[in-house]
């Protein structure tokens, strides 16, 4: 999934979660074909956590820990330092 797709999915889940918290149990069960309000909120919360974890992976730095300057120097390559 792309970052945009994850963010779109999270937006939808947050809207559903907001509706779930504010709706009465009968309306919620009918709208989402759920057995109970608490169960549906629990499932939504788990989905939100899953997508937030996926989104965090995109925020991790891309540094792999390799010292490329010293690697280039050890191989006799020219190095441009910023």
PyMOL Python script that loads the backbone (N, CA, C, O; Angstrom):
from pymol import cmd

cmd.read_pdbstr("""\
ATOM      1  N   UNK A   1       0.833  -1.189   0.000  1.00  0.00           N
ATOM      2  CA  UNK A   1       0.000   0.000   0.000  1.00  0.00           C
ATOM      3  C   UNK A   1       0.873   1.246   0.000  1.00  0.00           C
ATOM      4  O   UNK A   1       1.954   1.275   0.589  1.00  0.00           O
ATOM      5  N   UNK A   2       0.389   2.244  -0.659  1.00  0.00           N
ATOM      6  CA  UNK A   2       1.104   3.512  -0.649  1.00  0.00           C
ATOM      7  C   UNK A   2       0.690   4.310   0.585  1.00  0.00           C
ATOM      8  O   UNK A   2      -0.314   4.015   1.233  1.00  0.00           O
ATOM      9  N   UNK A   3       1.489   5.323   0.885  1.00  0.00           N
ATOM     10  CA  UNK A   3       1.186   6.183   2.032  1.00  0.00           C
ATOM     11  C   UNK A   3      -0.190   6.826   1.863  1.00  0.00           C
ATOM     12  O   UNK A   3      -0.954   6.930   2.822  1.00  0.00           O
ATOM     13  N   UNK A   4      -0.497   7.254   0.649  1.00  0.00           N
ATOM     14  CA  UNK A   4      -1.792   7.893   0.387  1.00  0.00           C
ATOM     15  C   UNK A   4      -2.952   6.929   0.659  1.00  0.00           C
ATOM     16  O   UNK A   4      -3.954   7.317   1.261  1.00  0.00           O
ATOM     17  N   UNK A   5      -2.818   5.694   0.223  1.00  0.00           N
ATOM     18  CA  UNK A   5      -3.872   4.702   0.451  1.00  0.00           C
ATOM     19  C   UNK A   5      -4.069   4.433   1.939  1.00  0.00           C
ATOM     20  O   UNK A   5      -5.199   4.287   2.406  1.00  0.00           O
ATOM     21  N   UNK A   6      -2.967   4.368   2.679  1.00  0.00           N
ATOM     22  CA  UNK A   6      -3.057   4.147   4.124  1.00  0.00           C
ATOM     23  C   UNK A   6      -3.762   5.321   4.794  1.00  0.00           C
ATOM     24  O   UNK A   6      -4.622   5.124   5.652  1.00  0.00           O
ATOM     25  N   UNK A   7      -3.396   6.546   4.401  1.00  0.00           N
ATOM     26  CA  UNK A   7      -4.029   7.729   4.985  1.00  0.00           C
ATOM     27  C   UNK A   7      -5.516   7.790   4.647  1.00  0.00           C
ATOM     28  O   UNK A   7      -6.328   8.167   5.491  1.00  0.00           O
ATOM     29  N   UNK A   8      -5.878   7.420   3.417  1.00  0.00           N
ATOM     30  CA  UNK A   8      -7.294   7.396   3.026  1.00  0.00           C
ATOM     31  C   UNK A   8      -8.066   6.373   3.866  1.00  0.00           C
ATOM     32  O   UNK A   8      -9.170   6.648   4.335  1.00  0.00           O
ATOM     33  N   UNK A   9      -7.480   5.209   4.045  1.00  0.00           N
ATOM     34  CA  UNK A   9      -8.128   4.165   4.838  1.00  0.00           C
ATOM     35  C   UNK A   9      -8.288   4.617   6.290  1.00  0.00           C
ATOM     36  O   UNK A   9      -9.332   4.392   6.902  1.00  0.00           O
ATOM     37  N   UNK A  10      -7.255   5.253   6.836  1.00  0.00           N
ATOM     38  CA  UNK A  10      -7.342   5.766   8.202  1.00  0.00           C
ATOM     39  C   UNK A  10      -8.433   6.821   8.334  1.00  0.00           C
ATOM     40  O   UNK A  10      -9.169   6.829   9.321  1.00  0.00           O
ATOM     41  N   UNK A  11      -8.543   7.705   7.358  1.00  0.00           N
ATOM     42  CA  UNK A  11      -9.595   8.725   7.392  1.00  0.00           C
ATOM     43  C   UNK A  11     -10.977   8.073   7.453  1.00  0.00           C
ATOM     44  O   UNK A  11     -11.830   8.482   8.240  1.00  0.00           O
ATOM     45  N   UNK A  12     -11.184   7.070   6.627  1.00  0.00           N
ATOM     46  CA  UNK A  12     -12.460   6.361   6.629  1.00  0.00           C
ATOM     47  C   UNK A  12     -12.729   5.661   7.949  1.00  0.00           C
ATOM     48  O   UNK A  12     -13.851   5.679   8.455  1.00  0.00           O
ATOM     49  N   UNK A  13     -11.688   5.043   8.508  1.00  0.00           N
ATOM     50  CA  UNK A  13     -11.851   4.356   9.787  1.00  0.00           C
ATOM     51  C   UNK A  13     -12.167   5.336  10.907  1.00  0.00           C
ATOM     52  O   UNK A  13     -12.995   5.047  11.770  1.00  0.00           O
ATOM     53  N   UNK A  14     -11.512   6.497  10.897  1.00  0.00           N
ATOM     54  CA  UNK A  14     -11.793   7.502  11.925  1.00  0.00           C
ATOM     55  C   UNK A  14     -13.227   8.020  11.810  1.00  0.00           C
ATOM     56  O   UNK A  14     -13.878   8.262  12.826  1.00  0.00           O
ATOM     57  N   UNK A  15     -13.721   8.191  10.592  1.00  0.00           N
ATOM     58  CA  UNK A  15     -15.115   8.624  10.399  1.00  0.00           C
ATOM     59  C   UNK A  15     -16.081   7.561  10.928  1.00  0.00           C
ATOM     60  O   UNK A  15     -17.056   7.879  11.609  1.00  0.00           O
ATOM     61  N   UNK A  16     -15.796   6.293  10.606  1.00  0.00           N
ATOM     62  CA  UNK A  16     -16.641   5.208  11.104  1.00  0.00           C
ATOM     63  C   UNK A  16     -16.587   5.121  12.621  1.00  0.00           C
ATOM     64  O   UNK A  16     -17.605   4.887  13.272  1.00  0.00           O
ATOM     65  N   UNK A  17     -15.399   5.309  13.182  1.00  0.00           N
ATOM     66  CA  UNK A  17     -15.237   5.249  14.629  1.00  0.00           C
ATOM     67  C   UNK A  17     -15.991   6.389  15.307  1.00  0.00           C
ATOM     68  O   UNK A  17     -16.622   6.187  16.344  1.00  0.00           O
ATOM     69  N   UNK A  18     -15.927   7.569  14.733  1.00  0.00           N
ATOM     70  CA  UNK A  18     -16.660   8.711  15.273  1.00  0.00           C
ATOM     71  C   UNK A  18     -18.166   8.440  15.233  1.00  0.00           C
ATOM     72  O   UNK A  18     -18.876   8.716  16.200  1.00  0.00           O
ATOM     73  N   UNK A  19     -18.646   7.902  14.114  1.00  0.00           N
ATOM     74  CA  UNK A  19     -20.063   7.550  14.005  1.00  0.00           C
ATOM     75  C   UNK A  19     -20.433   6.498  15.046  1.00  0.00           C
ATOM     76  O   UNK A  19     -21.486   6.582  15.678  1.00  0.00           O
ATOM     77  N   UNK A  20     -19.552   5.499  15.219  1.00  0.00           N
ATOM     78  CA  UNK A  20     -19.829   4.408  16.152  1.00  0.00           C
ATOM     79  C   UNK A  20     -19.944   4.916  17.585  1.00  0.00           C
ATOM     80  O   UNK A  20     -20.812   4.465  18.333  1.00  0.00           O
ATOM     81  N   UNK A  21     -19.084   5.843  17.971  1.00  0.00           N
ATOM     82  CA  UNK A  21     -19.146   6.377  19.329  1.00  0.00           C
ATOM     83  C   UNK A  21     -20.415   7.197  19.553  1.00  0.00           C
ATOM     84  O   UNK A  21     -20.956   7.202  20.659  1.00  0.00           O
ATOM     85  N   UNK A  22     -20.893   7.885  18.530  1.00  0.00           N
ATOM     86  CA  UNK A  22     -22.032   8.789  18.691  1.00  0.00           C
ATOM     87  C   UNK A  22     -23.386   8.151  18.394  1.00  0.00           C
ATOM     88  O   UNK A  22     -24.416   8.719  18.756  1.00  0.00           O
ATOM     89  N   UNK A  23     -23.413   7.003  17.755  1.00  0.00           N
ATOM     90  CA  UNK A  23     -24.680   6.358  17.391  1.00  0.00           C
ATOM     91  C   UNK A  23     -25.165   5.455  18.524  1.00  0.00           C
ATOM     92  O   UNK A  23     -24.377   4.970  19.336  1.00  0.00           O
ATOM     93  N   UNK A  24     -26.474   5.244  18.559  1.00  0.00           N
ATOM     94  CA  UNK A  24     -26.991   4.275  19.521  1.00  0.00           C
ATOM     95  C   UNK A  24     -26.734   2.868  18.972  1.00  0.00           C
ATOM     96  O   UNK A  24     -26.438   2.689  17.791  1.00  0.00           O
ATOM     97  N   UNK A  25     -26.855   1.891  19.847  1.00  0.00           N
ATOM     98  CA  UNK A  25     -26.472   0.525  19.477  1.00  0.00           C
ATOM     99  C   UNK A  25     -27.319  -0.037  18.332  1.00  0.00           C
ATOM    100  O   UNK A  25     -26.789  -0.703  17.442  1.00  0.00           O
ATOM    101  N   UNK A  26     -28.606   0.222  18.347  1.00  0.00           N
ATOM    102  CA  UNK A  26     -29.480  -0.322  17.299  1.00  0.00           C
ATOM    103  C   UNK A  26     -29.121   0.234  15.920  1.00  0.00           C
ATOM    104  O   UNK A  26     -29.052  -0.511  14.942  1.00  0.00           O
ATOM    105  N   UNK A  27     -28.895   1.535  15.849  1.00  0.00           N
ATOM    106  CA  UNK A  27     -28.530   2.166  14.577  1.00  0.00           C
ATOM    107  C   UNK A  27     -27.190   1.644  14.080  1.00  0.00           C
ATOM    108  O   UNK A  27     -27.028   1.350  12.895  1.00  0.00           O
ATOM    109  N   UNK A  28     -26.244   1.534  14.980  1.00  0.00           N
ATOM    110  CA  UNK A  28     -24.905   1.054  14.619  1.00  0.00           C
ATOM    111  C   UNK A  28     -24.962  -0.379  14.093  1.00  0.00           C
ATOM    112  O   UNK A  28     -24.366  -0.689  13.061  1.00  0.00           O
ATOM    113  N   UNK A  29     -25.671  -1.241  14.795  1.00  0.00           N
ATOM    114  CA  UNK A  29     -25.758  -2.644  14.381  1.00  0.00           C
ATOM    115  C   UNK A  29     -26.432  -2.780  13.018  1.00  0.00           C
ATOM    116  O   UNK A  29     -26.054  -3.631  12.213  1.00  0.00           O
ATOM    117  N   UNK A  30     -27.427  -1.941  12.767  1.00  0.00           N
ATOM    118  CA  UNK A  30     -28.118  -1.985  11.480  1.00  0.00           C
ATOM    119  C   UNK A  30     -27.245  -1.433  10.355  1.00  0.00           C
ATOM    120  O   UNK A  30     -27.200  -2.001   9.264  1.00  0.00           O
ATOM    121  N   UNK A  31     -26.550  -0.324  10.623  1.00  0.00           N
ATOM    122  CA  UNK A  31     -25.751   0.335   9.584  1.00  0.00           C
ATOM    123  C   UNK A  31     -24.526  -0.484   9.188  1.00  0.00           C
ATOM    124  O   UNK A  31     -24.154  -0.521   8.015  1.00  0.00           O
ATOM    125  N   UNK A  32     -23.903  -1.138  10.160  1.00  0.00           N
ATOM    126  CA  UNK A  32     -22.645  -1.842   9.890  1.00  0.00           C
ATOM    127  C   UNK A  32     -22.769  -3.359  10.007  1.00  0.00           C
ATOM    128  O   UNK A  32     -21.766  -4.070   9.936  1.00  0.00           O
ATOM    129  N   UNK A  33     -23.991  -3.857  10.184  1.00  0.00           N
ATOM    130  CA  UNK A  33     -24.219  -5.291  10.307  1.00  0.00           C
ATOM    131  C   UNK A  33     -23.336  -5.888  11.408  1.00  0.00           C
ATOM    132  O   UNK A  33     -22.664  -6.900  11.210  1.00  0.00           O
ATOM    133  N   UNK A  34     -23.356  -5.237  12.564  1.00  0.00           N
ATOM    134  CA  UNK A  34     -22.531  -5.661  13.692  1.00  0.00           C
ATOM    135  C   UNK A  34     -23.400  -6.337  14.745  1.00  0.00           C
ATOM    136  O   UNK A  34     -24.609  -6.112  14.809  1.00  0.00           O
ATOM    137  N   UNK A  35     -22.768  -7.167  15.566  1.00  0.00           N
ATOM    138  CA  UNK A  35     -23.497  -7.840  16.644  1.00  0.00           C
ATOM    139  C   UNK A  35     -23.722  -6.917  17.834  1.00  0.00           C
ATOM    140  O   UNK A  35     -24.792  -6.927  18.443  1.00  0.00           O
ATOM    141  N   UNK A  36     -22.707  -6.118  18.164  1.00  0.00           N
ATOM    142  CA  UNK A  36     -22.848  -5.175  19.275  1.00  0.00           C
ATOM    143  C   UNK A  36     -21.971  -3.955  19.028  1.00  0.00           C
ATOM    144  O   UNK A  36     -21.012  -3.998  18.257  1.00  0.00           O
ATOM    145  N   UNK A  37     -22.324  -2.879  19.696  1.00  0.00           N
ATOM    146  CA  UNK A  37     -21.593  -1.621  19.529  1.00  0.00           C
ATOM    147  C   UNK A  37     -20.159  -1.763  20.032  1.00  0.00           C
ATOM    148  O   UNK A  37     -19.218  -1.338  19.360  1.00  0.00           O
ATOM    149  N   UNK A  38     -19.992  -2.353  21.201  1.00  0.00           N
ATOM    150  CA  UNK A  38     -18.659  -2.496  21.782  1.00  0.00           C
ATOM    151  C   UNK A  38     -17.751  -3.362  20.910  1.00  0.00           C
ATOM    152  O   UNK A  38     -16.572  -3.058  20.735  1.00  0.00           O
ATOM    153  N   UNK A  39     -18.307  -4.432  20.372  1.00  0.00           N
ATOM    154  CA  UNK A  39     -17.519  -5.319  19.507  1.00  0.00           C
ATOM    155  C   UNK A  39     -17.067  -4.587  18.248  1.00  0.00           C
ATOM    156  O   UNK A  39     -15.921  -4.725  17.820  1.00  0.00           O
ATOM    157  N   UNK A  40     -17.969  -3.812  17.662  1.00  0.00           N
ATOM    158  CA  UNK A  40     -17.627  -3.080  16.438  1.00  0.00           C
ATOM    159  C   UNK A  40     -16.572  -2.016  16.717  1.00  0.00           C
ATOM    160  O   UNK A  40     -15.650  -1.835  15.922  1.00  0.00           O
ATOM    161  N   UNK A  41     -16.699  -1.315  17.833  1.00  0.00           N
ATOM    162  CA  UNK A  41     -15.703  -0.300  18.200  1.00  0.00           C
ATOM    163  C   UNK A  41     -14.346  -0.955  18.425  1.00  0.00           C
ATOM    164  O   UNK A  41     -13.313  -0.403  18.045  1.00  0.00           O
ATOM    165  N   UNK A  42     -14.352  -2.124  19.040  1.00  0.00           N
ATOM    166  CA  UNK A  42     -13.096  -2.849  19.275  1.00  0.00           C
ATOM    167  C   UNK A  42     -12.431  -3.226  17.948  1.00  0.00           C
ATOM    168  O   UNK A  42     -11.222  -3.058  17.791  1.00  0.00           O
ATOM    169  N   UNK A  43     -13.213  -3.730  17.003  1.00  0.00           N
ATOM    170  CA  UNK A  43     -12.679  -4.118  15.690  1.00  0.00           C
ATOM    171  C   UNK A  43     -12.133  -2.896  14.956  1.00  0.00           C
ATOM    172  O   UNK A  43     -11.052  -2.950  14.370  1.00  0.00           O
ATOM    173  N   UNK A  44     -12.886  -1.791  14.989  1.00  0.00           N
ATOM    174  CA  UNK A  44     -12.422  -0.560  14.338  1.00  0.00           C
ATOM    175  C   UNK A  44     -11.125  -0.059  14.958  1.00  0.00           C
ATOM    176  O   UNK A  44     -10.213   0.360  14.245  1.00  0.00           O
ATOM    177  N   UNK A  45     -11.042  -0.102  16.278  1.00  0.00           N
ATOM    178  CA  UNK A  45      -9.838   0.359  16.969  1.00  0.00           C
ATOM    179  C   UNK A  45      -8.631  -0.487  16.585  1.00  0.00           C
ATOM    180  O   UNK A  45      -7.535   0.042  16.402  1.00  0.00           O
ATOM    181  N   UNK A  46      -8.823  -1.789  16.464  1.00  0.00           N
ATOM    182  CA  UNK A  46      -7.730  -2.670  16.038  1.00  0.00           C
ATOM    183  C   UNK A  46      -7.282  -2.337  14.620  1.00  0.00           C
ATOM    184  O   UNK A  46      -6.085  -2.331  14.332  1.00  0.00           O
ATOM    185  N   UNK A  47      -8.235  -2.061  13.735  1.00  0.00           N
ATOM    186  CA  UNK A  47      -7.899  -1.680  12.359  1.00  0.00           C
ATOM    187  C   UNK A  47      -7.141  -0.354  12.328  1.00  0.00           C
ATOM    188  O   UNK A  47      -6.169  -0.207  11.586  1.00  0.00           O
ATOM    189  N   UNK A  48      -7.586   0.608  13.133  1.00  0.00           N
ATOM    190  CA  UNK A  48      -6.899   1.905  13.202  1.00  0.00           C
ATOM    191  C   UNK A  48      -5.466   1.696  13.656  1.00  0.00           C
ATOM    192  O   UNK A  48      -4.542   2.268  13.078  1.00  0.00           O
ATOM    193  N   UNK A  49      -5.270   0.880  14.687  1.00  0.00           N
ATOM    194  CA  UNK A  49      -3.916   0.616  15.184  1.00  0.00           C
ATOM    195  C   UNK A  49      -3.049  -0.038  14.114  1.00  0.00           C
ATOM    196  O   UNK A  49      -1.868   0.286  13.982  1.00  0.00           O
ATOM    197  N   UNK A  50      -3.630  -0.952  13.356  1.00  0.00           N
ATOM    198  CA  UNK A  50      -2.883  -1.630  12.288  1.00  0.00           C
ATOM    199  C   UNK A  50      -2.410  -0.632  11.232  1.00  0.00           C
ATOM    200  O   UNK A  50      -1.249  -0.651  10.824  1.00  0.00           O
ATOM    201  N   UNK A  51      -3.319   0.235  10.795  1.00  0.00           N
ATOM    202  CA  UNK A  51      -2.960   1.207   9.763  1.00  0.00           C
ATOM    203  C   UNK A  51      -2.022   2.290  10.293  1.00  0.00           C
ATOM    204  O   UNK A  51      -1.181   2.792   9.548  1.00  0.00           O
ATOM    205  N   UNK A  52      -2.154   2.654  11.567  1.00  0.00           N
ATOM    206  CA  UNK A  52      -1.218   3.626  12.141  1.00  0.00           C
ATOM    207  C   UNK A  52       0.187   3.037  12.211  1.00  0.00           C
ATOM    208  O   UNK A  52       1.171   3.747  12.001  1.00  0.00           O
ATOM    209  N   UNK A  53       0.283   1.743  12.506  1.00  0.00           N
ATOM    210  CA  UNK A  53       1.582   1.074  12.512  1.00  0.00           C
ATOM    211  C   UNK A  53       2.182   1.063  11.112  1.00  0.00           C
ATOM    212  O   UNK A  53       3.379   1.300  10.946  1.00  0.00           O
ATOM    213  N   UNK A  54       1.359   0.790  10.108  1.00  0.00           N
ATOM    214  CA  UNK A  54       1.844   0.833   8.726  1.00  0.00           C
ATOM    215  C   UNK A  54       2.312   2.233   8.348  1.00  0.00           C
ATOM    216  O   UNK A  54       3.315   2.389   7.652  1.00  0.00           O
ATOM    217  N   UNK A  55       1.590   3.246   8.804  1.00  0.00           N
ATOM    218  CA  UNK A  55       1.947   4.624   8.493  1.00  0.00           C
ATOM    219  C   UNK A  55       3.254   5.019   9.171  1.00  0.00           C
ATOM    220  O   UNK A  55       4.042   5.778   8.607  1.00  0.00           O
ATOM    221  N   UNK A  56       3.488   4.508  10.376  1.00  0.00           N
ATOM    222  CA  UNK A  56       4.737   4.804  11.088  1.00  0.00           C
ATOM    223  C   UNK A  56       5.946   4.286  10.322  1.00  0.00           C
ATOM    224  O   UNK A  56       7.020   4.884  10.383  1.00  0.00           O
ATOM    225  N   UNK A  57       5.785   3.182   9.601  1.00  0.00           N
ATOM    226  CA  UNK A  57       6.892   2.631   8.827  1.00  0.00           C
ATOM    227  C   UNK A  57       7.353   3.608   7.751  1.00  0.00           C
ATOM    228  O   UNK A  57       8.531   3.635   7.394  1.00  0.00           O
ATOM    229  N   UNK A  58       6.424   4.407   7.236  1.00  0.00           N
ATOM    230  CA  UNK A  58       6.782   5.414   6.236  1.00  0.00           C
ATOM    231  C   UNK A  58       7.528   6.587   6.858  1.00  0.00           C
ATOM    232  O   UNK A  58       8.249   7.302   6.161  1.00  0.00           O
ATOM    233  N   UNK A  59       7.363   6.790   8.158  1.00  0.00           N
ATOM    234  CA  UNK A  59       8.009   7.911   8.830  1.00  0.00           C
ATOM    235  C   UNK A  59       9.400   7.563   9.355  1.00  0.00           C
ATOM    236  O   UNK A  59      10.118   8.440   9.836  1.00  0.00           O
ATOM    237  N   UNK A  60       9.780   6.307   9.268  1.00  0.00           N
ATOM    238  CA  UNK A  60      11.106   5.906   9.724  1.00  0.00           C
ATOM    239  C   UNK A  60      12.165   6.478   8.788  1.00  0.00           C
ATOM    240  O   UNK A  60      11.953   6.570   7.579  1.00  0.00           O
ATOM    241  N   UNK A  61      13.303   6.861   9.354  1.00  0.00           N
ATOM    242  CA  UNK A  61      14.360   7.390   8.484  1.00  0.00           C
ATOM    243  C   UNK A  61      14.864   6.307   7.532  1.00  0.00           C
ATOM    244  O   UNK A  61      14.838   5.117   7.846  1.00  0.00           O
ATOM    245  N   UNK A  62      15.315   6.745   6.378  1.00  0.00           N
ATOM    246  CA  UNK A  62      15.780   5.795   5.374  1.00  0.00           C
ATOM    247  C   UNK A  62      17.262   5.462   5.531  1.00  0.00           C
ATOM    248  O   UNK A  62      17.831   4.757   4.698  1.00  0.00           O
ATOM    249  N   UNK A  63      17.878   5.958   6.576  1.00  0.00           N
ATOM    250  CA  UNK A  63      19.292   5.698   6.822  1.00  0.00           C
ATOM    251  C   UNK A  63      19.468   4.236   7.218  1.00  0.00           C
ATOM    252  O   UNK A  63      18.858   3.764   8.177  1.00  0.00           O
ATOM    253  N   UNK A  64      20.299   3.534   6.479  1.00  0.00           N
ATOM    254  CA  UNK A  64      20.524   2.124   6.772  1.00  0.00           C
ATOM    255  C   UNK A  64      21.736   1.895   7.669  1.00  0.00           C
ATOM    256  O   UNK A  64      22.108   0.749   7.923  1.00  0.00           O
ATOM    257  N   UNK A  65      22.353   2.968   8.148  1.00  0.00           N
ATOM    258  CA  UNK A  65      23.475   2.849   9.061  1.00  0.00           C
ATOM    259  C   UNK A  65      24.821   2.688   8.376  1.00  0.00           C
ATOM    260  O   UNK A  65      25.847   2.627   9.055  1.00  0.00           O
ATOM    261  N   UNK A  66      24.846   2.619   7.080  1.00  0.00           N
ATOM    262  CA  UNK A  66      26.095   2.439   6.344  1.00  0.00           C
ATOM    263  C   UNK A  66      26.850   3.758   6.267  1.00  0.00           C
ATOM    264  O   UNK A  66      26.259   4.803   5.997  1.00  0.00           O
ATOM    265  N   UNK A  67      28.138   3.709   6.500  1.00  0.00           N
ATOM    266  CA  UNK A  67      28.994   4.891   6.400  1.00  0.00           C
ATOM    267  C   UNK A  67      29.534   4.951   4.973  1.00  0.00           C
ATOM    268  O   UNK A  67      30.610   4.428   4.685  1.00  0.00           O
ATOM    269  N   UNK A  68      28.788   5.582   4.099  1.00  0.00           N
ATOM    270  CA  UNK A  68      29.130   5.591   2.682  1.00  0.00           C
ATOM    271  C   UNK A  68      30.378   6.418   2.379  1.00  0.00           C
ATOM    272  O   UNK A  68      31.112   6.103   1.442  1.00  0.00           O
ATOM    273  N   UNK A  69      30.621   7.448   3.142  1.00  0.00           N
ATOM    274  CA  UNK A  69      31.816   8.264   2.896  1.00  0.00           C
ATOM    275  C   UNK A  69      33.071   7.430   3.119  1.00  0.00           C
ATOM    276  O   UNK A  69      33.960   7.407   2.268  1.00  0.00           O
ATOM    277  N   UNK A  70      33.149   6.743   4.259  1.00  0.00           N
ATOM    278  CA  UNK A  70      34.325   5.913   4.517  1.00  0.00           C
ATOM    279  C   UNK A  70      34.399   4.726   3.562  1.00  0.00           C
ATOM    280  O   UNK A  70      35.496   4.288   3.216  1.00  0.00           O
ATOM    281  N   UNK A  71      33.279   4.207   3.137  1.00  0.00           N
ATOM    282  CA  UNK A  71      33.280   3.128   2.157  1.00  0.00           C
ATOM    283  C   UNK A  71      33.889   3.612   0.846  1.00  0.00           C
ATOM    284  O   UNK A  71      34.721   2.925   0.254  1.00  0.00           O
ATOM    285  N   UNK A  72      33.475   4.791   0.394  1.00  0.00           N
ATOM    286  CA  UNK A  72      34.025   5.338  -0.845  1.00  0.00           C
ATOM    287  C   UNK A  72      35.513   5.636  -0.698  1.00  0.00           C
ATOM    288  O   UNK A  72      36.292   5.371  -1.613  1.00  0.00           O
ATOM    289  N   UNK A  73      35.910   6.184   0.446  1.00  0.00           N
ATOM    290  CA  UNK A  73      37.331   6.469   0.666  1.00  0.00           C
ATOM    291  C   UNK A  73      38.152   5.187   0.677  1.00  0.00           C
ATOM    292  O   UNK A  73      39.249   5.154   0.120  1.00  0.00           O
ATOM    293  N   UNK A  74      37.636   4.126   1.303  1.00  0.00           N
ATOM    294  CA  UNK A  74      38.381   2.869   1.374  1.00  0.00           C
ATOM    295  C   UNK A  74      38.529   2.220   0.002  1.00  0.00           C
ATOM    296  O   UNK A  74      39.437   1.417  -0.212  1.00  0.00           O
ATOM    297  N   UNK A  75      37.648   2.561  -0.917  1.00  0.00           N
ATOM    298  CA  UNK A  75      37.715   2.010  -2.263  1.00  0.00           C
ATOM    299  C   UNK A  75      38.440   2.940  -3.225  1.00  0.00           C
ATOM    300  O   UNK A  75      38.511   2.669  -4.423  1.00  0.00           O
ATOM    301  N   UNK A  76      38.977   4.033  -2.700  1.00  0.00           N
ATOM    302  CA  UNK A  76      39.724   4.960  -3.536  1.00  0.00           C
ATOM    303  C   UNK A  76      38.853   5.829  -4.419  1.00  0.00           C
ATOM    304  O   UNK A  76      39.327   6.372  -5.417  1.00  0.00           O
ATOM    305  N   UNK A  77      37.614   5.966  -4.072  1.00  0.00           N
ATOM    306  CA  UNK A  77      36.697   6.775  -4.873  1.00  0.00           C
ATOM    307  C   UNK A  77      36.692   8.220  -4.371  1.00  0.00           C
ATOM    308  O   UNK A  77      36.978   8.481  -3.203  1.00  0.00           O
ATOM    309  N   UNK A  78      36.369   9.136  -5.251  1.00  0.00           N
ATOM    310  CA  UNK A  78      36.250  10.533  -4.857  1.00  0.00           C
ATOM    311  C   UNK A  78      34.962  10.709  -4.051  1.00  0.00           C
ATOM    312  O   UNK A  78      33.935  10.097  -4.345  1.00  0.00           O
ATOM    313  N   UNK A  79      35.045  11.557  -3.035  1.00  0.00           N
ATOM    314  CA  UNK A  79      33.899  11.770  -2.155  1.00  0.00           C
ATOM    315  C   UNK A  79      33.531  13.245  -2.154  1.00  0.00           C
ATOM    316  O   UNK A  79      34.383  14.113  -1.964  1.00  0.00           O
ATOM    317  N   UNK A  80      32.271  13.511  -2.367  1.00  0.00           N
ATOM    318  CA  UNK A  80      31.765  14.873  -2.240  1.00  0.00           C
ATOM    319  C   UNK A  80      31.105  14.978  -0.883  1.00  0.00           C
ATOM    320  O   UNK A  80      30.178  14.228  -0.577  1.00  0.00           O
ATOM    321  N   UNK A  81      31.575  15.900  -0.072  1.00  0.00           N
ATOM    322  CA  UNK A  81      30.999  16.072   1.272  1.00  0.00           C
ATOM    323  C   UNK A  81      30.085  17.274   1.272  1.00  0.00           C
ATOM    324  O   UNK A  81      30.423  18.327   0.732  1.00  0.00           O
ATOM    325  N   UNK A  82      28.962  17.117   1.860  1.00  0.00           N
ATOM    326  CA  UNK A  82      27.968  18.185   1.890  1.00  0.00           C
ATOM    327  C   UNK A  82      28.128  19.023   3.108  1.00  0.00           C
ATOM    328  O   UNK A  82      27.375  19.977   3.305  1.00  0.00           O
TER     329      UNK A  82
END
""", "prot")
cmd.dss("prot")
cmd.show_as("cartoon", "prot")
cmd.util.cbc("prot")
cmd.orient("prot")
